[in-house]
Amino acid sequence: MSRPLRLVIFDVDGTLVDSQSDIIAAMTHAFDGMGEPVPASTDILNIVGLSLDVAMGRLAPDLPVDAHVRLVEGYKNAYMALRITTGAAQSSPLYPGAQAALEALHADPETLLGVATGKSRRGLDKLLEGHNLTGMFITQQVADFHPSKPHPAMIAAALAETGVDSRAAVMIGDTSYDMEMAKSAGVAAIGVSWGYHPTSALGAADVVIDRFADLPDALETLLETTT
């Protein structure tokens, strides 16, 4: 007897790909371009996953909203310029084991894959194209159309699009925002230790894995106990 469909939703930056060099470079360009002090690299990585308008507010809380808007535009332009220069596969390489894990899950007819990311539609499209992942994810939730993480809107939309019950869904990410979003949406949460937030920040996770090879067992355990 086949099992019900399950939905496995991935964060992108810090979970599937390591894009920190371009993120820090683009943020540096945005702040330099406005003559503002550049935030520390650790502070920049701490906001990865948030929508850019929210991220700029946290990085530069003393600046007015119109300055945040200019920082967002400066960041977007710099990031896309870097992406064009080096290509997505080189500037945001997949983490070890990510490709094999995605292919194995995609090959399972009872598993649907999704993305919930702070990236824009344009940014996600370029990344998926660069890594030949176009068509891998049946539901793709981006920052253009949702409140910033940890608001549960992205996961709610993914569940609605796929028709999968929340008890058969899981969110995989590297930040506290991902884990809190999952809990708010009523789905299981798997944290990864290789991303941009320390594991100590992933307290809302049901489990934290150290490598993609550990993902199948984590999925079986969590989704069997929640369905």
C-alpha positions in Angstrom: 0.0 0.0 0.0 1.4 3.3 -1.0 1.9 6.0 1.6 0.3 9.5 1.3 2.1 12.2 -0.5 4.7 14.1 1.5 6.1 17.6 0.9 9.7 18.4 1.6 10.4 22.1 1.5 13.9 23.5 1.4 15.4 26.9 2.2 18.0 27.9 -0.3 20.9 30.1 0.9 22.8 28.4 3.6 20.8 25.1 3.1 21.1 24.0 -0.5 23.8 26.5 -1.7 26.6 28.5 -0.1 26.2 32.0 -1.4 27.8 33.9 1.5 30.6 35.4 -0.5 28.2 37.0 -3.0 25.8 38.1 -0.2 28.6 39.8 1.8 30.1 41.4 -1.4 26.7 42.7 -2.6 25.8 44.0 0.9 29.2 45.7 1.1 28.6 47.4 -2.3 25.1 48.6 -1.3 26.3 50.2 2.0 29.5 51.6 0.4 27.4 53.1 -2.4 25.5 55.1 0.1 28.5 56.1 2.2 27.2 54.1 5.2 29.3 51.8 7.4 29.3 48.2 6.2 27.8 45.8 8.8 30.1 43.0 10.1 30.0 39.8 8.1 28.5 37.9 11.0 25.6 40.4 11.1 25.1 40.1 7.4 24.9 36.3 7.5 22.5 36.5 10.5 19.9 38.2 8.4 20.1 35.7 5.5 16.7 34.3 4.9 14.8 37.4 5.8 13.2 39.5 3.0 15.5 42.3 2.0 13.3 45.1 3.3 13.3 43.5 6.7 17.0 42.6 6.6 18.0 46.2 5.8 15.9 47.4 8.7 17.8 45.2 11.1 21.2 46.0 9.6 20.6 49.7 9.6 17.9 50.5 12.2 18.9 54.2 12.5 18.3 54.9 8.8 14.9 56.0 7.4 12.8 53.7 5.3 13.7 55.5 2.0 17.3 54.7 2.7 16.4 51.0 3.3 14.7 51.0 -0.1 17.9 52.4 -1.8 20.0 49.8 0.0 17.7 47.0 -1.2 18.1 48.2 -4.8 21.8 48.6 -4.4 22.1 45.1 -3.1 19.9 43.6 -5.8 21.9 45.3 -8.6 25.2 44.3 -7.1 24.1 40.7 -6.5 22.9 40.2 -10.0 26.1 41.8 -11.4 28.2 39.3 -9.5 26.0 36.4 -10.6 26.4 37.5 -14.3 30.1 37.7 -13.9 30.8 34.4 -12.3 27.6 32.3 -12.9 25.3 30.8 -10.3 27.0 27.4 -10.1 30.3 29.1 -9.2 29.1 32.0 -7.1 26.6 29.9 -5.1 27.8 26.3 -5.2 25.7 23.4 -3.9 26.7 22.1 -0.6 28.2 18.6 -0.6 25.5 15.9 -1.0 22.8 18.4 -2.0 22.5 17.3 -5.6 22.3 13.6 -4.8 19.8 14.2 -2.0 17.5 16.2 -4.3 17.7 13.7 -7.1 16.8 10.8 -4.8 13.9 12.7 -3.3 12.7 13.8 -6.7 12.8 10.2 -8.0 10.3 9.1 -5.3 6.8 9.4 -6.7 5.3 9.9 -3.2 7.6 12.9 -2.4 7.0 16.4 -3.6 9.7 19.0 -3.4 9.3 22.7 -2.6 11.3 25.8 -1.9 10.6 28.6 0.6 13.2 31.3 0.3 14.0 35.0 1.0 15.2 35.2 -2.6 13.3 37.1 -5.3 11.6 35.3 -8.1 14.4 36.5 -10.5 17.1 35.4 -8.1 15.7 31.9 -7.6 15.1 31.4 -11.3 18.7 32.2 -12.1 20.0 29.9 -9.4 17.9 27.0 -10.4 18.9 27.5 -14.0 22.5 27.7 -13.1 22.4 24.4 -11.3 20.1 22.6 -13.8 17.4 22.3 -11.1 14.6 23.9 -13.1 11.5 21.7 -12.7 12.8 20.0 -9.6 10.5 21.9 -7.2 6.8 21.7 -7.7 6.1 24.6 -5.4 8.3 27.7 -5.2 7.6 30.4 -2.6 9.7 33.6 -2.9 10.0 36.9 -1.1 8.2 38.8 -3.8 4.8 37.5 -2.8 4.9 36.8 1.0 5.7 38.4 4.3 9.3 37.8 5.5 10.1 34.6 7.4 9.3 33.5 10.1 5.8 34.4 9.0 4.2 31.0 7.9 2.7 32.4 4.7 5.2 30.6 2.4 4.5 27.2 3.9 0.8 27.8 4.0 0.9 28.6 0.3 3.0 25.5 -0.5 0.6 23.3 1.4 -2.4 24.8 -0.5 -0.7 24.4 -3.9 0.2 20.8 -3.4 -2.8 19.7 -1.3 -0.5 17.9 1.2 -1.5 17.8 4.8 0.7 19.8 7.2 1.4 16.5 9.1 3.0 15.1 6.0 5.2 18.2 5.4 8.6 19.3 6.6 10.7 22.4 6.3 14.5 22.1 6.0 16.7 25.2 6.7 19.7 26.6 8.4 18.3 29.6 10.3 16.1 30.2 13.3 13.6 31.9 10.9 13.1 28.7 9.0 12.5 26.7 12.1 10.1 29.3 13.6 8.3 29.5 10.3 7.8 25.7 10.3 6.5 25.7 13.8 4.1 28.5 13.1 2.8 26.6 10.0 2.4 23.4 12.0 4.9 21.3 10.0 8.0 19.4 11.1 11.3 21.2 11.1 14.8 19.9 10.2 17.7 22.2 10.9 21.1 21.9 9.1 24.4 22.5 10.9 26.3 23.7 7.9 24.5 27.0 7.3 24.6 30.6 8.5 23.0 30.4 12.0 24.8 28.4 14.8 23.0 25.2 15.8 22.3 26.9 19.2 19.9 29.1 17.3 17.9 26.2 15.9 16.1 25.3 19.1 12.7 25.1 17.4 14.0 22.3 15.1 12.7 18.8 15.7 16.1 17.5 14.6 19.4 19.0 13.3 21.4 17.1 10.8 25.1 17.5 10.0 25.2 16.1 6.4 22.7 15.5 3.6 23.3 11.8 4.0 21.4 12.0 7.3 18.3 13.5 5.7 16.5 10.3 4.6 16.4 8.9 8.1 15.3 12.2 9.5 12.5 12.4 7.1 11.3 8.9 7.7 11.4 9.4 11.5 9.6 12.8 11.5 7.0 12.1 8.9 6.1 8.6 10.2 5.5 10.0 13.6 3.5 13.0 12.5 1.2 11.3 9.9 
